[in-house]
Amino acid sequence: MIKTLTLIAFLCTNVYAGIEHAPSPFKTSYGRAVFVDFKSATYNLIFDLREKVAYADTTINFESPSEGLPIFDNVSAPQAIWLNGQQVENEEIYVPGGVSKIRIIKKTVPAGHHTMRIRSKVEKGTSYGFKGVSAGFFIKDLKNRMFLERYVPTNYEYDQYQMTFNVEVTNASHRWHDIFANGEVENYSQNKFTVTYPEFYTASSVFFHLVPRRKFIRYYLEYPSISGRMIPVTIYSHFRFFNGYLKRKAWRVLAELEQDYGPWPHPKLIIYGTGLKGGMEYVGATATSLISLGHELFHSYFAKGVMPADGNSGWMDEGLASWRDKGYQTHEMPNYYSVNLANHNSYTRKTDKRSYERGRSFFAYIDYQLKAQGLAGLKDFLAIHFVKRRFTTITTQDLISDLEDYSGLSFKEDFNQYIFGGGEKVQRSPAIEFENPHHPEYTEEELQSII
């Protein structure tokens, strides 16, 4: 079956955009705010070693689907913004329901194509020392506004667009730097780089780590994929023995995943052994502990191969990864009565932390139902689902649709009960929040420590 699915995958043409998953426009005191479709973004990043400061000069080409105030986000307040060549003001505001903040440009634009340029500081994820500059755009999915917007201007997670990072380290002629990135890296000179990221990337896809050349022990390897190609693999950490452990486990997990879901779907693989507990996934990359490596590599299929469109969709890949972590169990019923994992405010930007335990149990139940109908089970479905949805953003409704097409069954009542919280009103005890060991809630100090 894997060979057949591989052929189908190469024949499929994916459409990248995601604007159909954007939240609804909403009224503000400044006018009607509208979510837009980024087409491309160029980030000119300057890291000044002597002054210990970093700047981003960003140009974004976007299309507004209707008239309104364009929405974008950048946690750091922009220093200046130009819209279609004219300087404009921005405002940080709450979305309806107050679950997050965004920024709006305080100028109404008509539907159509526009360009904005944003000058801002990179205030998070940098450190400056004797060896040079370190900068890591590391993310978290369990807290609000912790994707790429934490560092540079970007959009909500629904949006897929091509990104280019032009990177320069200045006042550092005596120090050489390298970049680990899940894009194409060109090194023009001692401290000048361009990183080009594919057009299907979202605000939670980018792996970017600028480091002094003498920092970290690096392994540059190749993994023989079942597709016949040799996959470039970079493993780096502070310790040679740790790289060796990571390599051995990665080879075992890659063999498992390729057998189950088809050839590794990305051009390369980057593994950063952080020394922290848990890990975080990126497209074809991870910053992880040894224990969490399998969990994070699974996410390169589901999370960063088939990608959540919003905060009500992240439960799927975390539930599936946890189902894999527990050995793909099968249960006649979920181990809970009802919980809301995917029916939160539509502007939500983080994954419900109950997704691991509850999502795992729910998928074990779906596996039971599929097998009870004489089907191969949920893993077989996932291999087909991956081919169909590869490199696109999806919602929970997309998963329901694909499951029903695969099985001929109706899953609407099950999802309403166990995923949308349809039975919570009669639940006698409050829902318990679980911290998953693979995705702990890192502190600011812990994130800073791995840069």
N, C-alpha and C positions, 0 to 999 in steps of 0.2 A: 504493500500500500504506500509506503514512504516514497518509493520511486515514482509512483503515479502522481502523488501529491507534489513532488518536486517539479515534475513536468508541468503540472497545472500552474504552479507558482510562477514559473518562468513565462508562461503564456498570459498570465493575468496582468492587466494594466491598472494600477491603483491611481485614484484621483485624490490629490492632496489639497485640502482646503480647511474643512472643519467649520466654516462660517454657519453652516446649517445647525450646528450644535451651540451656537452662541446664545447667551441669555437674552431676554427681551430688553428692548430699550426702556428707559424710565425717565420720569420727569424730575428735574432738579430746579432749584431757585434760579439757575442760570439758563435754563432751557432743557430741551430733550436730549438726554445722553444716549449715544448709540454705540454698540459694539461694532468694531470694524474688522476687516480682513487684511492682515499684513501680507504683502506680496514678497517683500524682501527687506532685510535690515543689514546695514553696514555699521559695525562698531569700530571706531578708531580709538584704541585703548593706549594710553600713555601711563607708564609706571615710572615715576621719578625717584630713583634711589636716594639721591642726596636730600631732596626735600621731603621724602617719605610721604608722598601723596600720589593718588591715581585719578585720572580723568577719563571720561568716555564722551566722545563726540559721535553721536548716533544719527544716521539718516535712515528713515523708514518710509518705504513706499507702501501705501495702503489704499484699499477701496472701501468706501462707505456705502453700505447697502441702501441707505436712505438718508434724508436730511437730518442733521443733528450735530451735537457736540461730540467729537471723536473721543473715544475712551482708549487709554493705554495705562500702563502702570510702571512705576519706579519708586521703590521704597524711599530712596534718597530724593530729596527735593531737587528738581532740575534747576540749574543756574540760569538757563535761557532756552527758549523754544521758538522756532520759526515754523510757520505753517504756510506752505506754498510761497516761501520767500519772505513772508511778513512776520515780524516778531509778534508773539501772542503771549497771553497769560494762561496759567493752568491752575487748577484747584484740586486738592485732595478731598474726596468726599466719601461718605458711606454709601454702599449699595442698599437697595430696599431690604429691610429686615436687619440691617446693621451687622451682617455676618462678615463683612470684609470692607476694605477701602480700595478705591481706585483713583486714578487721576483723569480729569477731563480737560480738554483744551477749551477755553472760554471763547470760542468763536464757532458759530454754526457753519457747517459746510454742506453743499448739496451732495446728492448721491453721485458716486463716481470716484475717479482716481485722484489721490492727493499725495503730497510729500511733506513730512515733518522732520525737522532737524532738532535734536535735543542735546544740550551740553550739560553734563552732570559730573559729580564726583563719584568715584567708586569707594564707598565708605566701609564696606564690609568685605571680609575675605582676603585681606592683604596683610603682609608683614614684611618688615625691612630689617636686614641685619648685615653683619660683616660679609657674609658670603654673597649677598645680593637680595633680590626681590622674590618673594613667594606670594602667589595669588591663586586661590582656589574658589571656583564658583560652585561650591557644594550645596546641595539642596536637602530639604526635608519635606515629607508629604503629609505629616500628621499635624502640622501647624500652618496657620494662615500666612499668605504672602512670603513663602519660603522657597519659591522656585527662582527662575532667572531674574525676576523683578527685584529680588533682594540686592542685586548687583548693578544691573543695567536696565534701561527701558525695554519693556516687552509687552506681550498681550496675555489674555487669559489662556488657560491650557487647551482650549478647543482649537486654537489657531495653529496651523502648520505653515511654516515659511522658511525660505532659505536665508541663512545667516552667514555673514563674513566678519571675522575678527581680524583687524589689522593691529598688530601688537608691537609696541616698542618700549624697551627699557632704556631710559635716558639717564645721563650722568652716572654711567656704570661702565666706562670703557675698560676698566680693569676686571670686570666680572662677566662671565659668560652664562647664558641661561638656556633652558630647554622648555618645551611645552609638551605635555601629555594631553591629547585631545582626541575625541571620537569624531573628528572631521579630518579633512586633508590638510596636512601641515606643510607649509613651505617656509624654509629658513633662509632668508635673503642675505643676512649678515650676522654678525656676532649677537646682536640683541634685537633684530627685527624679524617678525614672522607674519604670515597670513594663515589663518585657519578658516577653511570653507566647510560649512555644515550643510547637509542635504536639505532639500525643500520639504521633507516630511517631518522635520523636527519641530518640537513644541517647546514651551517654556520649561518643561521638565525633562528635556532630552539631553541637553548640552553637558558634556564633560570637558572641563577646562582647568588645567593645572599648570601654572607657570612656576618654574623652580630654578634655583641656581644649579649649574651643571654638576657641581661636585656633591650635590645632595641626592641621597638615595642610592641603593644598590639595584641595578636594573638587569633583568633578563629579557633578551629579545629572541623569541622562539617562533616555531611554526607548528600548528596543529593540523594533522591530516584529516580533513573533513570527509564524510561519506560521499560528498558530491565530487570528490576527486581533486579539489583545490586545496592548497596549503594556506591556512589562515594565519596571518601574522598575529602573534600574541606578545604583548608587553606586560611583564610583571615587575613591579617595583615596590620596595619597602626599605626600611632602615637596616634589615638583616638578611644576609645571604641564606641562612638556614630557613627563614620564614618564606622566602621566595621559593625555595625547594618544596616546602610543604604545600604552598599554594599551587605550584605547578602540578604536583601529583594529584591533588584533589580536583583541580580544574579539568585535567585530562579524563578522569573518571566521570565527572558530571557531564562534560561535553559529549562523551560517548553515549551516556544515558539519554540526554535530551535530543541528540540527533536521531537516535533510534526511535524515540517516541513522537517527535514533532517535525522531523525533517532536518536538512542541513542547516548549520549555523547561518542565520539570516543576515548577518552584518559583515562588512568588509574586513573587520579586524576585531580584536578583543584586547581590552586594557583592564588589568587587575592591579589596583592599588591596595596593598596590605597596610591598613591604617594603624593597627594595634588597639583600636577601640573595640568595644563589644558591638555586635550587630554590623549593619552595613547599609548601603544605599545603592540603588540601581540607576543606570543611565543606559543610553542606547549602545549596546556592544561594549559596555564598560561598567566597572563597579569600584567603589571604595568600600572595603569590607574587612571583616575579621575572617579567620580561617573557618570558623564554625558556620558562619552565614554565607559562605561562598556559593554553595549549591542553591540556596534560596535566591540569591541575587542573580546568578546566571540564568535561572528559570525565568526571571523577569525580563531577560532580553528577548524572550518569545512573547510573554504576556505581561504587559506594562510598557515595554519599550519596543515591542514588535507589533503587537496589537495594543493600542494606546488609549487610556481613559480620556474622555472628552471633558470631564469636569469632576467636581468633588463628589458627585453622586455616582460616579463610575469607578472610582479607585478601589472600591471594595472587591471588585471582581478579581483583579490580578492578585491582590493580597490573599483573598480566600483560596484561589487556585494554587498559589505558591505554598500556602500552609497545608493544603490538601496533599500536595506532593511531598512536603516535609514529613507528614505523618504516614507516608507509605500508601497513598491513594486508597484510603479506607472506604468501605461501603456501609451505609446505615439505612435501616428501614424508615427511620424518622430523624429529623434534626434533634439535637440535644437541648433545644430551647423552644419556647412557645411562639414568640414573635419579637422582632426587633426592627427598627428603622435604620437600615444601612444606606438606602439609596433614594430616600424621599425627603431630603433636607431642602432648605432654601435653595432655589435654583442658582443663586450667586455664590454658593459655597465653593471654597477652593482648597479644601483639605480632605483627606481620607478619614473616615470614621475608624477610630482605633479598635472597635469591636469587630472589624472586618476579618481579622485573622482567625479568631476562634469560631465566630458565628458563620463566617463565610465558608470555612473549611467543613463544618458540620453540614451546611446546606448543600455543598457540592457532593459530599458523600451520599446524601439523600438523593440528589439528582442522578448520580451514578447508579444507585439501586433501581430507580424507576426506569432508566434506560435499559438496564440489563434484564429487568422483569418483563420487558417487551421483546426480549430476544435480540436486542442490539448489542454491539460490542462494548458500549459503555462510554463514559464521559471522556476518557483519554482519546478514544477514536474520534469522538465529536470534535475535541479541541484541535486535533491535527487538521481536520477539514476547516474548522472555524478560523484557524490561523492563516491558512492559505487564502481564504476568502477575504479576510479583513487585514491582511498584513500591511503595515505601515500606514494605517488609517486610524483616526480617532473614532471611538465607539461609545455608546451609552448602554445602560442596562437594558433598554428596550431593544437594542440591536442584538444583544445576547439572547433575549427571549425569542426574538424572531428566528434567529439561526437554530436554536434548540428545537423550536417547533417545526421548522422545515426539515431538520434532520430526523426527528422522531415521529412526526405525525401526531404528537400529543399536544395538549394544551397545558401550559405552565403558568398561566396568568394568576390563578388562585394561589398557587404555591408561592409565587413571588410576592403577591399582595400580603400574604400571611407572614412569610419569613424574612422578606427583604425590604418591603415597603412599610412594615410596621402596622399592617391592617388589624392585627389582633392585640396591639399594645394597650388599648383602652380597657381590656379585661385582664391584663396581666397583673398578678397580685404583688410581685416583688419588682423593684427597680432593676433596670438592665445594668449589668456589671461591665465595667470597662477593663479590658485586659491590655497589658503591655506585652507586646510580642518581643521575644529576645532577639529577633533578627532586625527589628526596626525600633530600637529604643528612641526616646525623645532626647536627642543630644542637647546639651546646654550650649550657650554661646562660647564658653571656654573650650568645650570639647571640639566644636567645629573649628575654632581658631587653632587648636593644637595640631590638627592634621594638615594645615596649609603648608 
